[in-house]
Amino acid sequence: MAVDDSVSIDANARLDELVDLATPLGIRAVVNLRVPDQIAAGVHQLDDLAKACDADPATLARLLRYLVHKGVFVEATPGEFSLTGVGELLCDRSGGGRGAYLDLDSLGARTDLALLGLPHAIRTGEPSYAVVHGRDYWSDLDARPEERAYFDELMRSQQLFTAPEVANLYPWSEVGSVTDVGGGSGHLLAELLATHPHLRGTLVDRPEPVATAAGRFAERGVADRATGVVGNFFEALPAGADVYVVSRALTDWNDKNATAILRRCAEAAGPQGRVLVVEVLPTEPFVPHLSSYDLTMLVSVGGRERGLDDHLAMAAGVGLELSASYTGSRGLTLLEFRRR
């Protein structure tokens, strides 16, 4: 059978694209050197950029010209560089910004580099972050204050769209008290309490985020209705709240641990309480396994993407059944569970 050379060439070209490391690491290198920031500030000439970024002009030129072909920079005249729309994104160092995530010194880069341990994760089913970096993801956050601050800001940026939707989608008028389980720095709970003045809330998390949340509650003017509790959602939770919210936290854990979290919520909620799971489900247009997110969760924290059926199965395993669901934008879904 004759081999179609064009198919072979296309396959080789596609494989070259798939395994290329120069492009992603080259982009991270210019972010690390602050090249996009300097260009955005008005520094365009190669020699000036090299001086501002403490780089060798000749080698910086090689990297920039490579990334010109990748659509990150434009060299309209020799030695003069400007940003494309893609390049402009690299200047955003706010929480959730691409520049903040892609910097080689950031938690984002450390998370991505945990993929170097992917064979370990596939063999064992366990995260490879500690194999690559020497300690697990959560311990790294505790040991590196700058990474904790970045993580908190990243969570805040996610909650900018998540929290208002949760506050408006769910019938909070029927609720008197809510406990945010693993609520981090308090963005979601603060939004719920600020939007619904009748609500009282409790946040349960580790000492660092609970301390940060106290400041958040004060800023939003809800401190008199919010309580922070240092705790572990694998252990007994404060009982008696009407609703226990687990927002975008189950994805961070494998099935065994995620089920354990739901079990603790169910125990605390009792026969009359409710457990509200907030997640972005991998359904259209968020097709399962379409992005690298699932594999990144595996190598970083041992977590995974889950669809609706996965959540129903975990809930059933701890005596819960779906009683209502609410759909927001960009795949955001609220699943309300009660005792069967």
C-alpha positions as CSV (number, residue, x, y, z in Angstrom):
1,M,0.0,0.0,0.0
2,A,1.5,3.3,-1.1
3,V,2.2,5.9,1.6
4,D,0.7,9.4,1.0
5,D,3.7,11.7,1.5
6,S,1.5,14.7,2.1
7,V,-0.3,13.0,5.0
8,S,3.1,12.0,6.5
9,I,4.4,15.6,6.1
10,D,1.2,17.0,7.7
11,A,1.4,14.6,10.6
12,N,5.1,15.5,11.2
13,A,4.3,19.2,11.1
14,R,1.4,18.7,13.5
15,L,3.6,16.7,15.8
16,D,6.3,19.4,15.7
17,E,3.6,21.9,16.9
18,L,2.4,19.6,19.6
19,V,5.8,18.9,21.2
20,D,7.3,22.4,20.8
21,L,8.6,23.7,24.1
22,A,10.4,26.8,22.7
23,T,7.2,28.8,22.2
24,P,5.6,28.4,25.7
25,L,8.9,28.8,27.5
26,G,9.9,31.6,25.2
27,I,6.7,33.5,26.1
28,R,7.3,32.8,29.8
29,A,10.9,34.1,29.4
30,V,9.9,37.5,28.0
31,V,7.3,37.8,30.8
32,N,9.9,36.9,33.4
33,L,12.2,39.6,31.8
34,R,9.3,42.1,31.8
35,V,9.8,42.8,28.1
36,P,6.0,43.3,27.4
37,D,5.8,45.7,30.3
38,Q,8.7,47.8,29.0
39,I,7.3,47.9,25.5
40,A,3.9,49.0,26.9
41,A,5.7,51.7,28.8
42,G,7.2,53.1,25.6
43,V,10.5,51.3,25.2
44,H,10.6,49.9,21.7
45,Q,14.3,49.9,20.5
46,L,16.2,46.7,20.9
47,D,19.2,48.2,22.7
48,D,16.9,50.1,25.1
49,L,14.8,47.0,25.8
50,A,17.9,44.9,26.5
51,K,19.2,47.5,28.9
52,A,15.9,47.9,30.6
53,C,15.5,44.1,31.0
54,D,19.1,43.4,31.8
55,A,19.5,41.2,28.8
56,D,22.1,40.6,26.0
57,P,20.9,42.5,22.9
58,A,21.8,39.8,20.4
59,T,20.1,36.9,22.2
60,L,17.1,39.0,23.2
61,A,16.7,39.9,19.5
62,R,16.7,36.2,18.6
63,L,14.0,35.5,21.1
64,L,11.8,38.5,20.1
65,R,12.1,37.7,16.4
66,Y,11.1,34.1,17.1
67,L,8.0,35.4,18.9
68,V,7.3,37.8,16.1
69,H,6.6,34.8,14.0
70,K,4.3,33.4,16.7
71,G,2.2,36.6,16.8
72,V,3.4,37.9,20.2
73,F,5.4,40.9,18.9
74,V,5.7,43.0,15.8
75,E,9.0,44.3,14.3
76,A,7.7,47.0,11.9
77,T,11.2,48.4,11.3
78,P,14.5,46.6,12.2
79,G,15.2,46.6,15.9
80,E,12.0,48.2,16.9
81,F,9.4,46.1,18.6
82,S,5.7,46.5,19.6
83,L,3.0,44.4,21.1
84,T,0.2,42.5,19.3
85,G,-3.0,41.9,21.1
86,V,-1.5,38.6,22.4
87,G,1.5,40.5,23.7
88,E,-0.7,43.0,25.5
89,L,-2.2,40.2,27.6
90,L,1.2,39.5,29.0
91,C,1.3,42.9,30.7
92,D,-1.6,42.0,33.0
93,R,-0.2,41.1,36.4
94,S,-3.4,41.4,38.3
95,G,-5.0,38.4,40.0
96,G,-5.9,36.0,37.3
97,G,-3.9,38.1,34.7
98,R,-1.9,36.2,32.1
99,G,1.3,38.0,32.9
100,A,1.0,37.1,36.6
101,Y,0.4,33.4,35.8
102,L,3.0,33.0,33.1
103,D,5.9,34.6,35.0
104,L,8.5,31.8,35.5
105,D,8.8,32.9,39.2
106,S,5.1,32.5,39.8
107,L,2.8,29.8,41.3
108,G,1.3,29.5,37.8
109,A,4.6,28.4,36.3
110,R,5.3,26.0,39.2
111,T,1.9,24.5,38.6
112,D,2.6,24.0,34.9
113,L,6.1,22.7,35.5
114,A,4.5,19.9,37.7
115,L,3.6,18.4,34.3
116,L,7.2,17.3,34.1
117,G,6.1,14.6,36.6
118,L,3.1,13.5,34.6
119,P,4.5,9.9,34.1
120,H,4.6,9.6,37.9
121,A,1.0,10.9,38.2
122,I,-0.2,8.5,35.5
123,R,1.5,5.5,37.1
124,T,0.3,6.2,40.6
125,G,-2.8,8.4,40.3
126,E,-1.2,10.8,42.7
127,P,-0.1,14.4,42.1
128,S,3.5,15.0,40.9
129,Y,3.9,18.5,42.3
130,A,6.0,17.3,45.2
131,V,8.1,15.1,43.0
132,V,9.1,18.1,40.9
133,H,9.2,20.8,43.5
134,G,10.1,19.0,46.7
135,R,6.9,19.6,48.6
136,D,3.2,19.4,47.8
137,Y,1.1,22.3,46.4
138,W,-0.6,23.3,49.7
139,S,2.7,23.1,51.7
140,D,4.3,25.3,49.0
141,L,1.6,27.9,49.5
142,D,2.2,27.9,53.2
143,A,6.0,28.2,52.8
144,R,5.9,30.9,50.1
145,P,4.0,34.0,51.3
146,E,4.2,35.6,47.8
147,E,2.5,32.5,46.3
148,R,-0.2,32.5,49.0
149,A,-0.9,36.2,48.1
150,Y,-1.0,35.3,44.4
151,F,-3.3,32.3,45.1
152,D,-5.7,34.5,47.1
153,E,-5.8,37.1,44.4
154,L,-6.4,34.4,41.8
155,M,-9.3,33.1,43.8
156,R,-10.6,36.6,44.2
157,S,-10.5,37.1,40.4
158,Q,-12.5,33.9,39.9
159,Q,-15.1,35.0,42.4
160,L,-15.6,38.3,40.6
161,F,-17.9,36.4,38.3
162,T,-18.7,33.4,40.4
163,A,-19.8,35.1,43.6
164,P,-22.4,37.5,42.2
165,E,-24.0,34.6,40.2
166,V,-24.1,32.4,43.3
167,A,-25.6,35.2,45.2
168,N,-28.3,35.8,42.6
169,L,-29.1,32.3,41.3
170,Y,-29.9,30.5,44.6
171,P,-33.0,31.3,46.7
172,W,-31.1,32.8,49.6
173,S,-34.3,34.4,50.8
174,E,-35.2,31.0,52.1
175,V,-32.0,30.6,54.1
176,G,-31.0,32.0,57.4
177,S,-27.5,30.7,57.9
178,V,-24.8,29.5,55.5
179,T,-21.4,27.9,56.0
180,D,-18.7,28.2,53.3
181,V,-16.6,25.1,53.5
182,G,-13.1,25.7,52.4
183,G,-14.1,29.3,51.7
184,G,-10.6,30.6,51.3
185,S,-10.2,34.3,51.8
186,G,-13.9,35.0,52.1
187,H,-14.8,36.4,48.7
188,L,-17.9,34.3,48.2
189,L,-19.2,34.6,51.7
190,A,-18.7,38.3,51.8
191,E,-20.7,38.7,48.6
192,L,-23.5,36.5,49.9
193,L,-23.8,38.5,53.1
194,A,-23.5,41.8,51.4
195,T,-26.2,40.9,48.9
196,H,-28.6,39.4,51.5
197,P,-28.5,41.4,54.7
198,H,-30.6,38.8,56.6
199,L,-28.0,36.1,56.2
200,R,-25.5,35.0,58.8
201,G,-22.4,33.1,57.6
202,T,-19.5,31.0,58.8
203,L,-16.3,30.4,56.9
204,V,-14.2,27.2,57.6
205,D,-10.6,27.0,56.4
206,R,-7.0,26.9,57.5
207,P,-5.6,29.7,59.7
208,E,-4.0,31.8,56.9
209,P,-7.1,32.2,54.7
210,V,-9.4,32.6,57.8
211,A,-7.2,35.5,59.0
212,T,-7.4,37.1,55.5
213,A,-11.1,36.6,55.4
214,A,-11.6,38.6,58.6
215,G,-10.2,41.7,56.8
216,R,-12.4,41.0,53.8
217,F,-15.6,40.8,55.9
218,A,-14.6,44.1,57.5
219,E,-14.1,45.8,54.1
220,R,-17.5,44.7,52.9
221,G,-19.2,45.8,56.1
222,V,-20.5,42.3,57.1
223,A,-18.1,41.4,59.9
224,D,-20.9,41.5,62.4
225,R,-22.7,38.6,60.6
226,A,-19.6,36.6,59.6
227,T,-17.6,34.1,61.7
228,G,-14.3,32.5,60.7
229,V,-13.5,29.1,62.0
230,V,-10.1,27.4,61.7
231,G,-10.9,23.9,60.6
232,N,-10.3,21.0,58.2
233,F,-13.1,19.9,55.9
234,F,-11.9,16.3,56.3
235,E,-12.9,16.6,60.0
236,A,-16.2,17.4,61.7
237,L,-17.6,20.8,60.6
238,P,-19.7,23.2,62.7
239,A,-23.2,21.9,62.7
240,G,-26.6,23.6,62.3
241,A,-26.3,25.8,59.3
242,D,-29.1,25.8,56.7
243,V,-26.8,25.5,53.8
244,Y,-23.2,24.2,53.4
245,V,-21.5,25.6,50.3
246,V,-18.5,23.9,48.7
247,S,-17.5,26.3,45.9
248,R,-15.0,25.2,43.3
249,A,-13.1,23.1,45.9
250,L,-14.1,19.5,45.0
251,T,-12.1,19.8,41.8
252,D,-8.9,20.1,43.9
253,W,-9.3,16.6,45.2
254,N,-9.4,13.0,44.0
255,D,-12.6,11.0,44.3
256,K,-11.9,9.6,47.7
257,N,-11.1,13.0,49.3
258,A,-13.9,14.8,47.5
259,T,-16.4,12.3,48.7
260,A,-15.0,12.7,52.3
261,I,-15.6,16.4,52.0
262,L,-19.2,15.8,51.0
263,R,-19.7,13.4,53.8
264,R,-18.5,16.0,56.4
265,C,-20.9,18.5,54.8
266,A,-23.8,16.0,54.9
267,E,-23.1,15.2,58.6
268,A,-23.0,18.9,59.6
269,A,-26.1,19.7,57.5
270,G,-28.2,16.9,59.2
271,P,-31.6,15.8,58.0
272,Q,-32.9,19.3,57.4
273,G,-29.9,21.1,55.9
274,R,-28.7,21.4,52.4
275,V,-25.3,21.0,50.7
276,L,-24.7,23.3,47.7
277,V,-21.9,22.3,45.4
278,V,-20.7,25.1,43.1
279,E,-18.5,24.1,40.1
280,V,-17.9,24.7,36.4
281,L,-19.0,21.5,34.9
282,P,-17.1,20.2,31.8
283,T,-20.2,20.2,29.5
284,E,-20.7,22.0,26.2
285,P,-19.1,24.4,25.5
286,F,-16.7,23.2,28.2
287,V,-16.1,19.8,26.7
288,P,-14.5,17.2,29.0
289,H,-10.7,16.9,28.3
290,L,-10.8,19.6,25.6
291,S,-8.3,21.6,27.6
292,S,-5.3,20.7,29.7
293,Y,-7.1,21.7,32.9
294,D,-7.9,18.1,34.0
295,L,-4.3,17.0,33.6
296,T,-3.1,20.2,35.4
297,M,-5.4,19.4,38.3
298,L,-4.0,15.8,38.4
299,V,-0.3,16.8,38.6
300,S,-0.7,19.8,40.9
301,V,-3.2,18.6,43.6
302,G,-4.5,15.2,42.5
303,G,-7.9,16.7,41.5
304,R,-10.0,16.2,38.4
305,E,-12.8,17.5,36.3
306,R,-16.2,16.0,37.0
307,G,-19.4,16.0,35.1
308,L,-22.9,15.9,36.6
309,D,-23.1,12.1,36.8
310,D,-19.8,12.1,38.8
311,H,-21.2,14.5,41.3
312,L,-24.4,12.6,41.7
313,A,-22.5,9.4,42.3
314,M,-20.3,10.9,44.9
315,A,-23.3,12.5,46.6
316,A,-25.2,9.2,46.6
317,G,-22.3,7.5,48.3
318,V,-22.8,9.7,51.3
319,G,-26.6,9.6,51.4
320,L,-27.3,12.7,49.5
321,E,-29.6,13.2,46.4
322,L,-30.0,16.1,44.0
323,S,-32.9,18.3,45.0
324,A,-32.3,21.3,42.7
325,S,-29.9,22.8,40.2
326,Y,-29.2,26.2,38.9
327,T,-27.2,27.1,35.8
328,G,-25.2,30.3,35.4
329,S,-22.8,31.5,32.7
330,R,-19.7,29.9,31.4
331,G,-20.5,26.5,32.7
332,L,-21.1,27.6,36.3
333,T,-23.6,25.2,37.9
334,L,-25.1,25.0,41.4
335,L,-26.1,21.6,42.6
336,E,-28.3,21.4,45.8
337,F,-28.3,18.2,47.7
338,R,-30.4,16.9,50.6
339,R,-30.5,13.8,52.7
340,R,-32.2,10.9,50.9
